């Protein structure tokens, strides 16, 4: 069964920040890593990723630099800032609260026994 893509919309920022918490990456590398780590459930397009990266950089969550990826190609790498780590922690906490509430509803509610 395919996953509704609208479910990804609210979590894309958190997933990208989490990837960059591990180590600096360039755009295509993030797309590949996200797909691989999610068993291909998440597949970002460049047209979605790069505007998000630019916004996060403007907000001070990321910095970027150019480095040579192989013998001929220079790539733009993104790095998580201290502010970005703080945002990641907030997003993860928000996600835990959200998924906990959804699971409570799906399981019949936290206080079902009181009814």
Biopython code that builds the backbone (N, CA, C, O; Angstrom):
import numpy as np
from Bio.PDB.StructureBuilder import StructureBuilder

atoms = [
    (1, "UNK", "N", (0.842, -1.179, 0.000)),
    (1, "UNK", "CA", (0.000, 0.000, 0.000)),
    (1, "UNK", "C", (0.890, 1.247, 0.000)),
    (1, "UNK", "O", (1.835, 1.345, 0.783)),
    (2, "UNK", "N", (0.584, 2.173, -0.866)),
    (2, "UNK", "CA", (1.351, 3.411, -0.970)),
    (2, "UNK", "C", (0.993, 4.345, 0.193)),
    (2, "UNK", "O", (-0.149, 4.384, 0.651)),
    (3, "UNK", "N", (1.986, 5.085, 0.649)),
    (3, "UNK", "CA", (1.801, 6.057, 1.725)),
    (3, "UNK", "C", (1.356, 7.384, 1.112)),
    (3, "UNK", "O", (1.929, 7.839, 0.122)),
    (4, "UNK", "N", (0.339, 7.996, 1.699)),
    (4, "UNK", "CA", (-0.143, 9.287, 1.247)),
    (4, "UNK", "C", (0.980, 10.315, 1.422)),
    (4, "UNK", "O", (1.487, 10.498, 2.529)),
    (5, "UNK", "N", (1.362, 10.973, 0.348)),
    (5, "UNK", "CA", (2.488, 11.919, 0.370)),
    (5, "UNK", "C", (2.230, 13.122, 1.266)),
    (5, "UNK", "O", (3.180, 13.762, 1.717)),
    (6, "UNK", "N", (0.971, 13.444, 1.533)),
    (6, "UNK", "CA", (0.691, 14.590, 2.401)),
    (6, "UNK", "C", (1.157, 14.328, 3.831)),
    (6, "UNK", "O", (1.376, 15.271, 4.592)),
    (7, "UNK", "N", (1.311, 13.056, 4.202)),
    (7, "UNK", "CA", (1.815, 12.738, 5.536)),
    (7, "UNK", "C", (3.273, 13.147, 5.693)),
    (7, "UNK", "O", (3.721, 13.435, 6.803)),
    (8, "UNK", "N", (4.008, 13.175, 4.604)),
    (8, "UNK", "CA", (5.422, 13.556, 4.636)),
    (8, "UNK", "C", (5.606, 15.062, 4.797)),
    (8, "UNK", "O", (6.605, 15.510, 5.359)),
    (9, "UNK", "N", (4.656, 15.833, 4.313)),
    (9, "UNK", "CA", (4.794, 17.285, 4.259)),
    (9, "UNK", "C", (5.222, 17.907, 5.583)),
    (9, "UNK", "O", (6.136, 18.731, 5.607)),
    (10, "UNK", "N", (4.588, 17.535, 6.666)),
    (10, "UNK", "CA", (4.901, 18.140, 7.951)),
    (10, "UNK", "C", (6.178, 17.648, 8.593)),
    (10, "UNK", "O", (6.648, 18.245, 9.561)),
    (11, "UNK", "N", (6.751, 16.577, 8.079)),
    (11, "UNK", "CA", (7.927, 16.003, 8.716)),
    (11, "UNK", "C", (9.205, 16.141, 7.894)),
    (11, "UNK", "O", (10.271, 15.717, 8.340)),
    (12, "UNK", "N", (9.116, 16.719, 6.717)),
    (12, "UNK", "CA", (10.283, 16.818, 5.832)),
    (12, "UNK", "C", (11.437, 17.573, 6.486)),
    (12, "UNK", "O", (12.584, 17.133, 6.416)),
    (13, "UNK", "N", (11.144, 18.689, 7.112)),
    (13, "UNK", "CA", (12.201, 19.479, 7.756)),
    (13, "UNK", "C", (12.905, 18.659, 8.823)),
    (13, "UNK", "O", (14.134, 18.634, 8.883)),
    (14, "UNK", "N", (12.131, 17.991, 9.662)),
    (14, "UNK", "CA", (12.720, 17.175, 10.725)),
    (14, "UNK", "C", (13.605, 16.071, 10.146)),
    (14, "UNK", "O", (14.692, 15.817, 10.665)),
    (15, "UNK", "N", (13.158, 15.424, 9.094)),
    (15, "UNK", "CA", (13.929, 14.332, 8.498)),
    (15, "UNK", "C", (15.244, 14.834, 7.906)),
    (15, "UNK", "O", (16.278, 14.181, 8.047)),
    (16, "UNK", "N", (15.209, 15.976, 7.253)),
    (16, "UNK", "CA", (16.433, 16.550, 6.678)),
    (16, "UNK", "C", (17.398, 16.963, 7.782)),
    (16, "UNK", "O", (18.596, 16.698, 7.692)),
    (17, "UNK", "N", (16.881, 17.612, 8.822)),
    (17, "UNK", "CA", (17.754, 17.999, 9.938)),
    (17, "UNK", "C", (18.376, 16.769, 10.591)),
    (17, "UNK", "O", (19.542, 16.800, 10.985)),
    (18, "UNK", "N", (17.611, 15.691, 10.710)),
    (18, "UNK", "CA", (18.130, 14.461, 11.316)),
    (18, "UNK", "C", (19.252, 13.878, 10.472)),
    (18, "UNK", "O", (20.262, 13.432, 11.017)),
    (19, "UNK", "N", (19.096, 13.873, 9.162)),
    (19, "UNK", "CA", (20.167, 13.386, 8.297)),
    (19, "UNK", "C", (21.443, 14.195, 8.503)),
    (19, "UNK", "O", (22.540, 13.637, 8.556)),
    (20, "UNK", "N", (21.293, 15.504, 8.617)),
    (20, "UNK", "CA", (22.464, 16.373, 8.753)),
    (20, "UNK", "C", (23.048, 16.347, 10.158)),
    (20, "UNK", "O", (24.177, 16.791, 10.365)),
    (21, "UNK", "N", (22.300, 15.838, 11.117)),
    (21, "UNK", "CA", (22.851, 15.675, 12.464)),
    (21, "UNK", "C", (23.971, 14.629, 12.448)),
    (21, "UNK", "O", (24.918, 14.706, 13.231)),
    (22, "UNK", "N", (23.849, 13.681, 11.569)),
    (22, "UNK", "CA", (24.818, 12.590, 11.481)),
    (22, "UNK", "C", (26.124, 13.076, 10.855)),
    (22, "UNK", "O", (27.202, 12.887, 11.418)),
    (23, "UNK", "N", (26.014, 13.706, 9.681)),
    (23, "UNK", "CA", (27.183, 14.318, 9.035)),
    (23, "UNK", "C", (26.726, 15.215, 7.891)),
    (23, "UNK", "O", (25.592, 15.116, 7.423)),
    (24, "UNK", "N", (27.623, 16.088, 7.448)),
    (24, "UNK", "CA", (27.332, 16.998, 6.351)),
    (24, "UNK", "C", (27.030, 16.192, 5.086)),
    (24, "UNK", "O", (27.614, 15.133, 4.856)),
    (25, "UNK", "N", (26.116, 16.706, 4.277)),
    (25, "UNK", "CA", (25.741, 16.025, 3.039)),
    (25, "UNK", "C", (25.425, 17.046, 1.961)),
    (25, "UNK", "O", (25.131, 18.207, 2.249)),
    (26, "UNK", "N", (25.490, 16.599, 0.722)),
    (26, "UNK", "CA", (25.019, 17.411, -0.400)),
    (26, "UNK", "C", (23.614, 16.935, -0.765)),
    (26, "UNK", "O", (23.185, 15.866, -0.333)),
    (27, "UNK", "N", (22.909, 17.721, -1.551)),
    (27, "UNK", "CA", (21.501, 17.486, -1.822)),
    (27, "UNK", "C", (21.146, 16.094, -2.305)),
    (27, "UNK", "O", (20.303, 15.426, -1.706)),
    (28, "UNK", "N", (21.778, 15.649, -3.379)),
    (28, "UNK", "CA", (21.447, 14.330, -3.919)),
    (28, "UNK", "C", (21.730, 13.233, -2.899)),
    (28, "UNK", "O", (21.013, 12.234, -2.842)),
    (29, "UNK", "N", (22.755, 13.413, -2.107)),
    (29, "UNK", "CA", (23.098, 12.455, -1.051)),
    (29, "UNK", "C", (21.959, 12.373, -0.033)),
    (29, "UNK", "O", (21.624, 11.288, 0.440)),
    (30, "UNK", "N", (21.363, 13.527, 0.305)),
    (30, "UNK", "CA", (20.231, 13.534, 1.239)),
    (30, "UNK", "C", (19.037, 12.791, 0.649)),
    (30, "UNK", "O", (18.376, 12.018, 1.342)),
    (31, "UNK", "N", (18.764, 13.025, -0.622)),
    (31, "UNK", "CA", (17.655, 12.337, -1.289)),
    (31, "UNK", "C", (17.872, 10.827, -1.236)),
    (31, "UNK", "O", (16.949, 10.075, -0.922)),
    (32, "UNK", "N", (19.076, 10.388, -1.540)),
    (32, "UNK", "CA", (19.400, 8.959, -1.534)),
    (32, "UNK", "C", (19.351, 8.368, -0.129)),
    (32, "UNK", "O", (18.818, 7.275, 0.064)),
    (33, "UNK", "N", (19.898, 9.073, 0.847)),
    (33, "UNK", "CA", (19.914, 8.582, 2.223)),
    (33, "UNK", "C", (18.505, 8.481, 2.801)),
    (33, "UNK", "O", (18.179, 7.509, 3.482)),
    (34, "UNK", "N", (17.676, 9.479, 2.530)),
    (34, "UNK", "CA", (16.308, 9.455, 3.027)),
    (34, "UNK", "C", (15.542, 8.263, 2.442)),
    (34, "UNK", "O", (14.805, 7.579, 3.153)),
    (35, "UNK", "N", (15.721, 8.029, 1.166)),
    (35, "UNK", "CA", (15.059, 6.885, 0.530)),
    (35, "UNK", "C", (15.568, 5.575, 1.125)),
    (35, "UNK", "O", (14.776, 4.694, 1.461)),
    (36, "UNK", "N", (16.873, 5.449, 1.254)),
    (36, "UNK", "CA", (17.461, 4.203, 1.767)),
    (36, "UNK", "C", (17.060, 3.937, 3.213)),
    (36, "UNK", "O", (16.720, 2.808, 3.566)),
    (37, "UNK", "N", (17.098, 4.961, 4.042)),
    (37, "UNK", "CA", (16.800, 4.784, 5.472)),
    (37, "UNK", "C", (15.319, 4.563, 5.744)),
    (37, "UNK", "O", (14.947, 4.097, 6.820)),
    (38, "UNK", "N", (14.472, 4.896, 4.774)),
    (38, "UNK", "CA", (13.028, 4.712, 4.953)),
    (38, "UNK", "C", (12.493, 3.545, 4.122)),
    (38, "UNK", "O", (11.285, 3.418, 3.922)),
    (39, "UNK", "N", (13.400, 2.699, 3.641)),
    (39, "UNK", "CA", (13.007, 1.577, 2.793)),
    (39, "UNK", "C", (12.198, 2.087, 1.595)),
    (39, "UNK", "O", (11.225, 1.462, 1.172)),
    (40, "UNK", "N", (12.615, 3.217, 1.070)),
    (40, "UNK", "CA", (12.034, 3.882, -0.103)),
    (40, "UNK", "C", (10.599, 4.355, 0.110)),
    (40, "UNK", "O", (9.853, 4.543, -0.851)),
    (41, "UNK", "N", (10.218, 4.547, 1.367)),
    (41, "UNK", "CA", (8.910, 5.136, 1.671)),
    (41, "UNK", "C", (8.938, 6.626, 1.353)),
    (41, "UNK", "O", (7.958, 7.172, 0.845)),
    (42, "UNK", "N", (10.055, 7.284, 1.649)),
    (42, "UNK", "CA", (10.208, 8.710, 1.380)),
    (42, "UNK", "C", (11.106, 8.899, 0.172)),
    (42, "UNK", "O", (12.235, 8.409, 0.140)),
    (43, "UNK", "N", (10.599, 9.612, -0.817)),
    (43, "UNK", "CA", (11.439, 9.946, -1.969)),
    (43, "UNK", "C", (11.214, 11.418, -2.294)),
    (43, "UNK", "O", (10.198, 11.798, -2.878)),
    (44, "UNK", "N", (12.171, 12.220, -1.908)),
    (44, "UNK", "CA", (12.095, 13.659, -2.164)),
    (44, "UNK", "C", (12.570, 13.960, -3.575)),
    (44, "UNK", "O", (13.468, 13.302, -4.098)),
    (45, "UNK", "N", (11.967, 14.939, -4.166)),
    (45, "UNK", "CA", (12.415, 15.453, -5.457)),
    (45, "UNK", "C", (13.302, 16.666, -5.190)),
    (45, "UNK", "O", (13.154, 17.347, -4.175)),
    (46, "UNK", "N", (14.220, 16.924, -6.110)),
    (46, "UNK", "CA", (15.119, 18.070, -5.970)),
    (46, "UNK", "C", (14.324, 19.368, -5.848)),
    (46, "UNK", "O", (14.721, 20.271, -5.112)),
    (47, "UNK", "N", (13.210, 19.462, -6.563)),
    (47, "UNK", "CA", (12.377, 20.665, -6.526)),
    (47, "UNK", "C", (11.724, 20.899, -5.176)),
    (47, "UNK", "O", (11.281, 22.011, -4.888)),
    (48, "UNK", "N", (11.659, 19.878, -4.353)),
    (48, "UNK", "CA", (11.151, 20.009, -2.991)),
    (48, "UNK", "C", (12.296, 20.277, -2.020)),
    (48, "UNK", "O", (12.191, 21.125, -1.133)),
    (49, "UNK", "N", (13.389, 19.541, -2.201)),
    (49, "UNK", "CA", (14.504, 19.617, -1.261)),
    (49, "UNK", "C", (15.240, 20.955, -1.291)),
    (49, "UNK", "O", (15.450, 21.559, -0.239)),
    (50, "UNK", "N", (15.632, 21.426, -2.462)),
    (50, "UNK", "CA", (16.495, 22.601, -2.509)),
    (50, "UNK", "C", (15.836, 23.882, -1.986)),
    (50, "UNK", "O", (16.506, 24.653, -1.299)),
    (51, "UNK", "N", (14.574, 24.143, -2.274)),
    (51, "UNK", "CA", (13.945, 25.312, -1.634)),
    (51, "UNK", "C", (13.918, 25.186, -0.106)),
    (51, "UNK", "O", (14.099, 26.174, 0.605)),
    (52, "UNK", "N", (13.693, 23.969, 0.392)),
    (52, "UNK", "CA", (13.707, 23.743, 1.836)),
    (52, "UNK", "C", (15.100, 24.012, 2.406)),
    (52, "UNK", "O", (15.227, 24.672, 3.437)),
    (53, "UNK", "N", (16.128, 23.517, 1.757)),
    (53, "UNK", "CA", (17.506, 23.750, 2.213)),
    (53, "UNK", "C", (17.834, 25.245, 2.227)),
    (53, "UNK", "O", (18.457, 25.736, 3.168)),
    (54, "UNK", "N", (17.417, 25.960, 1.191)),
    (54, "UNK", "CA", (17.695, 27.397, 1.130)),
    (54, "UNK", "C", (16.965, 28.142, 2.243)),
    (54, "UNK", "O", (17.519, 29.061, 2.848)),
    (55, "UNK", "N", (15.725, 27.746, 2.512)),
    (55, "UNK", "CA", (14.965, 28.380, 3.598)),
    (55, "UNK", "C", (15.629, 28.121, 4.945)),
    (55, "UNK", "O", (15.791, 29.036, 5.753)),
    (56, "UNK", "N", (16.011, 26.873, 5.179)),
    (56, "UNK", "CA", (16.672, 26.524, 6.442)),
    (56, "UNK", "C", (17.998, 27.263, 6.599)),
    (56, "UNK", "O", (18.370, 27.650, 7.706)),
    (57, "UNK", "N", (18.701, 27.454, 5.502)),
    (57, "UNK", "CA", (19.962, 28.202, 5.552)),
    (57, "UNK", "C", (19.695, 29.675, 5.872)),
    (57, "UNK", "O", (20.420, 30.275, 6.666)),
    (58, "UNK", "N", (18.677, 30.252, 5.271)),
    (58, "UNK", "CA", (18.328, 31.654, 5.544)),
    (58, "UNK", "C", (17.895, 31.831, 6.999)),
    (58, "UNK", "O", (18.122, 32.891, 7.582)),
    (59, "UNK", "N", (17.281, 30.819, 7.587)),
    (59, "UNK", "CA", (16.843, 30.880, 8.981)),
    (59, "UNK", "C", (17.972, 30.604, 9.966)),
    (59, "UNK", "O", (17.776, 30.708, 11.177)),
    (60, "UNK", "N", (19.154, 30.254, 9.458)),
    (60, "UNK", "CA", (20.300, 29.988, 10.320)),
    (60, "UNK", "C", (20.343, 28.577, 10.880)),
    (60, "UNK", "O", (21.112, 28.298, 11.800)),
    (61, "UNK", "N", (19.528, 27.689, 10.338)),
    (61, "UNK", "CA", (19.509, 26.293, 10.795)),
    (61, "UNK", "C", (20.627, 25.479, 10.157)),
    (61, "UNK", "O", (21.091, 24.487, 10.720)),
    (62, "UNK", "N", (21.051, 25.914, 8.968)),
    (62, "UNK", "CA", (22.103, 25.228, 8.213)),
    (62, "UNK", "C", (23.116, 26.248, 7.709)),
    (62, "UNK", "O", (22.816, 27.432, 7.562)),
    (63, "UNK", "N", (24.302, 25.763, 7.454)),
    (63, "UNK", "CA", (25.285, 26.521, 6.685)),
    (63, "UNK", "C", (25.664, 25.643, 5.504)),
    (63, "UNK", "O", (25.408, 24.439, 5.512)),
    (64, "UNK", "N", (26.267, 26.238, 4.500)),
    (64, "UNK", "CA", (26.698, 25.463, 3.341)),
    (64, "UNK", "C", (28.112, 25.845, 2.952)),
    (64, "UNK", "O", (28.594, 26.934, 3.264)),
    (65, "UNK", "N", (28.753, 24.934, 2.275)),
    (65, "UNK", "CA", (30.104, 25.165, 1.772)),
    (65, "UNK", "C", (30.317, 24.262, 0.568)),
    (65, "UNK", "O", (29.631, 23.253, 0.404)),
    (66, "UNK", "N", (31.259, 24.627, -0.256)),
    (66, "UNK", "CA", (31.574, 23.795, -1.419)),
    (66, "UNK", "C", (32.814, 22.978, -1.129)),
    (66, "UNK", "O", (33.763, 23.449, -0.503)),
    (67, "UNK", "N", (32.784, 21.741, -1.599)),
    (67, "UNK", "CA", (33.920, 20.850, -1.418)),
    (67, "UNK", "C", (33.945, 19.882, -2.591)),
    (67, "UNK", "O", (32.921, 19.621, -3.223)),
    (68, "UNK", "N", (35.100, 19.369, -2.861)),
    (68, "UNK", "CA", (35.249, 18.432, -3.961)),
    (68, "UNK", "C", (34.780, 17.048, -3.513)),
    (68, "UNK", "O", (35.313, 16.480, -2.559)),
    (69, "UNK", "N", (33.780, 16.515, -4.211)),
    (69, "UNK", "CA", (33.204, 15.216, -3.863)),
    (69, "UNK", "C", (34.017, 14.070, -4.443)),
    (69, "UNK", "O", (34.133, 13.015, -3.821)),
    (70, "UNK", "N", (34.567, 14.263, -5.602)),
    (70, "UNK", "CA", (35.454, 13.268, -6.220)),
    (70, "UNK", "C", (36.533, 14.041, -6.969)),
    (70, "UNK", "O", (36.727, 15.230, -6.719)),
    (71, "UNK", "N", (37.213, 13.401, -7.854)),
    (71, "UNK", "CA", (38.357, 14.051, -8.489)),
    (71, "UNK", "C", (37.981, 15.225, -9.389)),
    (71, "UNK", "O", (38.837, 16.054, -9.698)),
    (72, "UNK", "N", (36.725, 15.317, -9.814)),
    (72, "UNK", "CA", (36.360, 16.398, -10.735)),
    (72, "UNK", "C", (35.181, 17.242, -10.285)),
    (72, "UNK", "O", (35.044, 18.380, -10.736)),
    (73, "UNK", "N", (34.344, 16.736, -9.432)),
    (73, "UNK", "CA", (33.080, 17.401, -9.123)),
    (73, "UNK", "C", (33.126, 18.144, -7.787)),
    (73, "UNK", "O", (33.519, 17.585, -6.762)),
    (74, "UNK", "N", (32.719, 19.407, -7.820)),
    (74, "UNK", "CA", (32.569, 20.199, -6.603)),
    (74, "UNK", "C", (31.087, 20.215, -6.260)),
    (74, "UNK", "O", (30.242, 20.482, -7.114)),
    (75, "UNK", "N", (30.785, 19.928, -5.007)),
    (75, "UNK", "CA", (29.389, 19.875, -4.564)),
    (75, "UNK", "C", (29.175, 20.852, -3.406)),
    (75, "UNK", "O", (30.108, 21.219, -2.691)),
    (76, "UNK", "N", (27.919, 21.255, -3.249)),
    (76, "UNK", "CA", (27.546, 22.129, -2.149)),
    (76, "UNK", "C", (27.058, 21.241, -1.010)),
    (76, "UNK", "O", (26.057, 20.535, -1.133)),
    (77, "UNK", "N", (27.790, 21.295, 0.098)),
    (77, "UNK", "CA", (27.448, 20.506, 1.280)),
    (77, "UNK", "C", (26.709, 21.381, 2.279)),
    (77, "UNK", "O", (26.940, 22.587, 2.365)),
    (78, "UNK", "N", (25.821, 20.753, 3.026)),
    (78, "UNK", "CA", (25.055, 21.443, 4.058)),
    (78, "UNK", "C", (25.435, 20.880, 5.417)),
    (78, "UNK", "O", (25.660, 19.680, 5.575)),
    (79, "UNK", "N", (25.500, 21.776, 6.393)),
    (79, "UNK", "CA", (25.913, 21.422, 7.741)),
    (79, "UNK", "C", (24.895, 21.984, 8.731)),
    (79, "UNK", "O", (24.406, 23.101, 8.562)),
    (80, "UNK", "N", (24.586, 21.214, 9.753)),
    (80, "UNK", "CA", (23.637, 21.627, 10.785)),
    (80, "UNK", "C", (24.317, 22.590, 11.759)),
    (80, "UNK", "O", (25.430, 22.331, 12.216)),
    (81, "UNK", "N", (23.654, 23.690, 12.072)),
    (81, "UNK", "CA", (24.180, 24.650, 13.042)),
    (81, "UNK", "C", (23.646, 24.324, 14.440)),
    (81, "UNK", "O", (22.808, 23.438, 14.606)),
    (82, "UNK", "N", (24.139, 25.043, 15.427)),
    (82, "UNK", "CA", (23.633, 24.876, 16.794)),
    (82, "UNK", "C", (22.136, 25.195, 16.841)),
    (82, "UNK", "O", (21.366, 24.498, 17.503)),
    (83, "UNK", "N", (21.739, 26.239, 16.143)),
    (83, "UNK", "CA", (20.326, 26.607, 16.080)),
    (83, "UNK", "C", (19.516, 25.489, 15.408)),
    (83, "UNK", "O", (18.392, 25.196, 15.818)),
    (84, "UNK", "N", (20.090, 24.876, 14.388)),
    (84, "UNK", "CA", (19.433, 23.767, 13.700)),
    (84, "UNK", "C", (19.278, 22.555, 14.603)),
    (84, "UNK", "O", (18.266, 21.858, 14.538)),
    (85, "UNK", "N", (20.280, 22.298, 15.449)),
    (85, "UNK", "CA", (20.181, 21.181, 16.408)),
    (85, "UNK", "C", (19.051, 21.427, 17.407)),
    (85, "UNK", "O", (18.338, 20.503, 17.798)),
    (86, "UNK", "N", (18.901, 22.686, 17.811)),
    (86, "UNK", "CA", (17.806, 23.037, 18.710)),
    (86, "UNK", "C", (16.454, 22.834, 18.042)),
    (86, "UNK", "O", (15.513, 22.329, 18.654)),
    (87, "UNK", "N", (16.371, 23.234, 16.781)),
    (87, "UNK", "CA", (15.129, 23.050, 16.043)),
    (87, "UNK", "C", (14.827, 21.561, 15.865)),
    (87, "UNK", "O", (13.672, 21.148, 15.971)),
    (88, "UNK", "N", (15.842, 20.764, 15.597)),
    (88, "UNK", "CA", (15.655, 19.319, 15.461)),
    (88, "UNK", "C", (15.096, 18.733, 16.750)),
    (88, "UNK", "O", (14.171, 17.920, 16.713)),
    (89, "UNK", "N", (15.645, 19.135, 17.882)),
    (89, "UNK", "CA", (15.160, 18.629, 19.174)),
    (89, "UNK", "C", (13.692, 19.012, 19.380)),
    (89, "UNK", "O", (12.899, 18.200, 19.856)),
    (90, "UNK", "N", (13.336, 20.238, 19.024)),
    (90, "UNK", "CA", (11.944, 20.676, 19.144)),
    (90, "UNK", "C", (11.027, 19.875, 18.229)),
    (90, "UNK", "O", (9.948, 19.449, 18.640)),
    (91, "UNK", "N", (11.459, 19.671, 16.988)),
    (91, "UNK", "CA", (10.651, 18.926, 16.020)),
    (91, "UNK", "C", (10.478, 17.470, 16.455)),
    (91, "UNK", "O", (9.401, 16.897, 16.291)),
    (92, "UNK", "N", (11.529, 16.875, 17.006)),
    (92, "UNK", "CA", (11.432, 15.485, 17.463)),
    (92, "UNK", "C", (10.462, 15.379, 18.642)),
    (92, "UNK", "O", (9.676, 14.435, 18.711)),
    (93, "UNK", "N", (10.510, 16.332, 19.560)),
    (93, "UNK", "CA", (9.597, 16.334, 20.695)),
    (93, "UNK", "C", (8.161, 16.513, 20.211)),
    (93, "UNK", "O", (7.253, 15.824, 20.677)),
    (94, "UNK", "N", (7.959, 17.427, 19.285)),
    (94, "UNK", "CA", (6.644, 17.658, 18.698)),
    (94, "UNK", "C", (6.133, 16.376, 18.017)),
    (94, "UNK", "O", (4.963, 16.019, 18.151)),
    (95, "UNK", "N", (7.022, 15.694, 17.289)),
    (95, "UNK", "CA", (6.654, 14.457, 16.600)),
    (95, "UNK", "C", (6.253, 13.367, 17.593)),
    (95, "UNK", "O", (5.272, 12.656, 17.374)),
    (96, "UNK", "N", (7.004, 13.237, 18.679)),
    (96, "UNK", "CA", (6.665, 12.231, 19.700)),
    (96, "UNK", "C", (5.283, 12.495, 20.297)),
    (96, "UNK", "O", (4.491, 11.569, 20.473)),
    (97, "UNK", "N", (5.001, 13.748, 20.603)),
    (97, "UNK", "CA", (3.693, 14.100, 21.161)),
    (97, "UNK", "C", (2.580, 13.823, 20.157)),
    (97, "UNK", "O", (1.533, 13.287, 20.519)),
    (98, "UNK", "N", (2.804, 14.182, 18.916)),
    (98, "UNK", "CA", (1.814, 13.980, 17.865)),
    (98, "UNK", "C", (1.536, 12.493, 17.645)),
    (98, "UNK", "O", (0.380, 12.068, 17.639)),
    (99, "UNK", "N", (2.594, 11.707, 17.467)),
    (99, "UNK", "CA", (2.391, 10.279, 17.208)),
    (99, "UNK", "C", (1.777, 9.580, 18.417)),
    (99, "UNK", "O", (0.993, 8.646, 18.253)),
    (100, "UNK", "N", (2.117, 10.010, 19.615)),
    (100, "UNK", "CA", (1.528, 9.440, 20.818)),
    (100, "UNK", "C", (0.024, 9.702, 20.841)),
    (100, "UNK", "O", (-0.760, 8.806, 21.156)),
    (101, "UNK", "N", (-0.379, 10.928, 20.507)),
    (101, "UNK", "CA", (-1.806, 11.273, 20.488)),
    (101, "UNK", "C", (-2.545, 10.489, 19.411)),
    (101, "UNK", "O", (-3.649, 10.000, 19.650)),
    (102, "UNK", "N", (-1.950, 10.367, 18.235)),
    (102, "UNK", "CA", (-2.577, 9.587, 17.157)),
    (102, "UNK", "C", (-2.724, 8.134, 17.589)),
    (102, "UNK", "O", (-3.778, 7.530, 17.392)),
    (103, "UNK", "N", (-1.674, 7.572, 18.176)),
    (103, "UNK", "CA", (-1.735, 6.176, 18.623)),
    (103, "UNK", "C", (-2.788, 5.976, 19.710)),
    (103, "UNK", "O", (-3.460, 4.945, 19.737)),
    (104, "UNK", "N", (-2.936, 6.944, 20.597)),
    (104, "UNK", "CA", (-3.967, 6.837, 21.631)),
    (104, "UNK", "C", (-5.358, 6.773, 21.002)),
    (104, "UNK", "O", (-6.193, 5.966, 21.412)),
    (105, "UNK", "N", (-5.599, 7.613, 20.021)),
    (105, "UNK", "CA", (-6.895, 7.592, 19.350)),
    (105, "UNK", "C", (-7.103, 6.277, 18.617)),
    (105, "UNK", "O", (-8.180, 5.685, 18.698)),
    (106, "UNK", "N", (-6.078, 5.812, 17.899)),
    (106, "UNK", "CA", (-6.194, 4.569, 17.151)),
    (106, "UNK", "C", (-6.403, 3.362, 18.059)),
    (106, "UNK", "O", (-7.010, 2.371, 17.652)),
    (107, "UNK", "N", (-5.904, 3.445, 19.278)),
    (107, "UNK", "CA", (-6.030, 2.334, 20.229)),
    (107, "UNK", "C", (-7.241, 2.477, 21.137)),
    (107, "UNK", "O", (-7.395, 1.719, 22.095)),
    (108, "UNK", "N", (-8.094, 3.439, 20.842)),
    (108, "UNK", "CA", (-9.322, 3.554, 21.612)),
    (108, "UNK", "C", (-9.342, 4.636, 22.656)),
    (108, "UNK", "O", (-10.341, 4.796, 23.357)),
    (109, "UNK", "N", (-8.273, 5.381, 22.780)),
    (109, "UNK", "CA", (-8.250, 6.489, 23.714)),
    (109, "UNK", "C", (-7.539, 6.133, 25.013)),
    (109, "UNK", "O", (-7.519, 4.977, 25.436)),
    (110, "UNK", "N", (-6.960, 7.150, 25.630)),
    (110, "UNK", "CA", (-6.178, 6.956, 26.847)),
    (110, "UNK", "C", (-7.050, 6.571, 28.027)),
    (110, "UNK", "O", (-6.616, 5.815, 28.896)),
    (111, "UNK", "N", (-8.258, 7.074, 28.070)),
    (111, "UNK", "CA", (-9.141, 6.844, 29.216)),
    (111, "UNK", "C", (-10.348, 6.004, 28.840)),
    (111, "UNK", "O", (-11.443, 6.232, 29.355)),
    (112, "UNK", "N", (-10.172, 5.058, 27.971)),
    (112, "UNK", "CA", (-11.270, 4.220, 27.522)),
    (112, "UNK", "C", (-11.880, 3.436, 28.679)),
    (112, "UNK", "O", (-13.092, 3.219, 28.712)),
    (113, "UNK", "N", (-11.057, 3.014, 29.617)),
    (113, "UNK", "CA", (-11.544, 2.233, 30.751)),
    (113, "UNK", "C", (-12.479, 3.050, 31.649)),
    (113, "UNK", "O", (-13.325, 2.487, 32.344)),
    (114, "UNK", "N", (-12.323, 4.379, 31.631)),
    (114, "UNK", "CA", (-13.152, 5.238, 32.480)),
    (114, "UNK", "C", (-14.574, 5.368, 31.940)),
    (114, "UNK", "O", (-15.468, 5.815, 32.658)),
    (115, "UNK", "N", (-14.789, 4.986, 30.688)),
    (115, "UNK", "CA", (-16.130, 5.106, 30.091)),
    (115, "UNK", "C", (-16.958, 4.000, 30.553)),
    (115, "UNK", "O", (-18.125, 3.903, 30.175)),
]
sb = StructureBuilder()
sb.init_structure("model")
sb.init_model(0)
sb.init_chain("A")
sb.init_seg("    ")
for serial, (resi, resn, name, xyz) in enumerate(atoms, 1):
    if name == "N":
        sb.init_residue(resn, " ", resi, " ")
    sb.init_atom(name, np.array(xyz, "f"), 0.0, 1.0, " ", f" {name:<3s}", serial, name[0])
structure = sb.get_structure()
